[in-house]
């Protein structure tokens, strides 16, 4: 499980040093082999390869005759790239994905259970400022009765 937020920097080549607290788990889970793709929120999603493969299979099994499904397939699968951690625990974020998510030097890596989200630091702060967006009586049905 990937939890927590790390503020990081991309180097001039677009490499990101994976925080040491995640490296061992990634080596055990997927030998450092990851998939990075674009998310509709204009951030990037980073999955261990074994966790990504069933998602891709499900997406490809959906009907491409539906324009909304086709858009989803184009986004998630079209941008998906295989990446691998190097010996120093770094991964290379391609220029196409950096451009998509408007990633500059300062980024935020947020653990989301089985994956990570990679955000431009300023966009991440905007997401946090906007809050959950839920008001009384505006909770999705899935959260009714949910308690922290």
Secondary structure, DSSP 8 states (H G I E B T S, - for coil): -B--EEEEEB-TTSEEE--HHHHHHHHHHHTTEEEEEE-TTSSEEEEEHHHHHHHHHHHHHS-TTSHHHHHHHHHHTTS-EEEE--TTSEEE--HHHHHHTT--SEEEEEE-BSEEEEEEHHHHHHHHHH-----TT---GGGTT---
